Amino acid sequence: MDMMLIVPLYAIMLAIFLALDLAWLGGVARGFYTRHLDRFFSDKVKWPAAFVFYAIFVAGLLVFAVDPALDRASLARAAVFGSLYGLCTYATYDLTNLATLKEWPLAIVVVDMVWGVSLSGTVAAAGYIAATRLL
């Protein structure tokens, strides 16, 4: 993939990911997460750590889902690979917490993993569409 495409495509995907995830965490599912995880929450969000996560995660989507889909000219491939990337990454977090933390709620594991799959597949598909428009 050409560097002239990577930078704007990455920025587009990052903006979409942030918008969707912040809407989910701050609005749609806020009560759900608060009800199940309130005892784990810090008083303040550590934004530098959150931004590093977002930056790395979106780079992974670009490398492991969008770029291979562009090689095959396949929107479906972007969505499937993005969804699988989301499954693997969110499962790593959620299942590790379930395995190692006392009283980590199973409901969080299920909902968070479904969200990770949905969000990642959507952002990868949007990234593919954006890339085909930028080419």
C-alpha positions as CSV (number, residue, x, y, z in Angstrom):
1,M,0.0,0.0,0.0
2,D,1.3,3.4,-1.0
3,M,2.3,5.8,1.9
4,M,0.2,8.5,0.2
5,L,-2.8,6.3,0.9
6,I,-1.8,5.0,4.3
7,V,-1.8,8.3,6.2
8,P,-5.2,9.6,5.1
9,L,-6.8,6.1,5.3
10,Y,-5.4,5.6,8.8
11,A,-6.8,9.0,9.9
12,I,-10.2,8.2,8.4
13,M,-10.3,4.8,10.1
14,L,-9.1,6.2,13.4
15,A,-11.8,8.9,13.4
16,I,-14.5,6.3,12.6
17,F,-13.2,3.9,15.3
18,L,-13.1,6.7,17.9
19,A,-16.5,8.0,17.0
20,L,-18.2,4.6,17.3
21,D,-16.3,3.4,20.3
22,L,-16.8,6.6,22.3
23,A,-20.5,6.6,21.4
24,W,-20.7,3.0,22.6
25,L,-18.8,3.5,25.8
26,G,-20.1,7.0,26.7
27,G,-23.7,6.5,25.7
28,V,-25.2,3.3,24.4
29,A,-23.5,0.9,26.9
30,R,-22.4,3.2,29.6
31,G,-25.0,2.0,32.1
32,F,-24.2,-1.6,31.4
33,Y,-20.5,-1.2,31.9
34,T,-21.0,1.0,35.0
35,R,-23.4,-1.6,36.5
36,H,-21.0,-4.5,36.0
37,L,-17.6,-2.8,36.4
38,D,-18.0,0.3,38.6
39,R,-15.7,-1.2,41.3
40,F,-12.9,-1.5,38.7
41,F,-13.1,2.1,37.3
42,S,-10.6,4.8,38.0
43,D,-11.8,8.2,38.9
44,K,-10.3,9.6,35.7
45,V,-9.7,8.1,32.2
46,K,-6.0,7.8,31.5
47,W,-6.3,9.3,28.0
48,P,-2.7,8.8,26.9
49,A,-3.0,5.0,27.5
50,A,-6.4,5.0,25.7
51,F,-5.0,6.9,22.7
52,V,-2.1,4.5,22.4
53,F,-4.5,1.6,22.4
54,Y,-6.6,3.3,19.7
55,A,-3.6,4.1,17.6
56,I,-2.2,0.5,17.7
57,F,-5.6,-1.1,17.3
58,V,-6.5,0.8,14.1
59,A,-3.0,0.2,12.7
60,G,-3.7,-3.5,13.2
61,L,-7.0,-3.2,11.4
62,L,-5.3,-1.5,8.5
63,V,-2.5,-4.0,8.2
64,F,-4.4,-7.3,8.9
65,A,-7.8,-6.6,7.4
66,V,-7.9,-3.6,5.0
67,D,-4.6,-4.1,3.1
68,P,-5.2,-7.8,2.4
69,A,-8.8,-7.0,1.3
70,L,-7.5,-4.4,-1.1
71,D,-5.1,-6.9,-2.6
72,R,-8.1,-9.1,-3.4
73,A,-10.5,-6.2,-4.2
74,S,-13.0,-7.6,-1.6
75,L,-15.1,-5.6,0.8
76,A,-16.3,-8.9,2.3
77,R,-12.7,-9.9,3.0
78,A,-12.1,-6.6,4.9
79,A,-15.3,-7.1,7.0
80,V,-14.5,-10.7,7.8
81,F,-10.8,-10.1,8.6
82,G,-11.7,-7.1,10.6
83,S,-14.2,-9.0,12.5
84,L,-11.7,-11.8,13.2
85,Y,-9.1,-9.3,14.3
86,G,-11.7,-7.9,16.7
87,L,-12.6,-11.3,18.0
88,C,-9.0,-12.2,18.7
89,T,-8.0,-8.9,20.3
90,Y,-11.1,-8.4,22.4
91,A,-11.1,-12.1,23.4
92,T,-7.5,-11.6,24.6
93,Y,-8.5,-8.8,26.9
94,D,-11.9,-10.2,28.1
95,L,-10.9,-13.9,28.6
96,T,-7.6,-13.0,30.3
97,N,-9.7,-10.8,32.7
98,L,-12.2,-13.7,33.2
99,A,-9.3,-16.1,33.9
100,T,-7.3,-13.9,36.3
101,L,-9.6,-11.4,38.0
102,K,-11.9,-12.1,40.9
103,E,-15.6,-11.7,40.0
104,W,-15.0,-10.5,36.4
105,P,-18.5,-10.6,35.0
106,L,-19.3,-13.1,32.2
107,A,-21.8,-10.7,30.8
108,I,-19.0,-8.2,30.2
109,V,-17.0,-10.9,28.3
110,V,-19.9,-11.7,26.0
111,V,-21.0,-8.1,25.3
112,D,-17.5,-6.7,24.9
113,M,-16.4,-9.4,22.5
114,V,-19.6,-9.0,20.4
115,W,-18.9,-5.2,20.4
116,G,-15.2,-5.8,19.4
117,V,-16.2,-8.0,16.5
118,S,-18.9,-5.6,15.3
119,L,-16.8,-2.5,15.7
120,S,-13.7,-4.0,14.0
121,G,-15.6,-5.4,11.1
122,T,-17.4,-2.1,10.6
123,V,-14.3,0.0,10.7
124,A,-12.4,-2.4,8.4
125,A,-15.2,-2.3,5.9
126,A,-15.4,1.5,6.1
127,G,-11.6,1.6,5.7
128,Y,-11.8,-0.6,2.6
129,I,-14.5,1.7,1.1
130,A,-12.5,4.8,1.9
131,A,-9.4,3.3,0.4
132,T,-11.2,2.5,-2.9
133,R,-12.4,6.1,-3.0
134,L,-8.9,7.4,-2.3
135,L,-7.2,5.2,-5.0
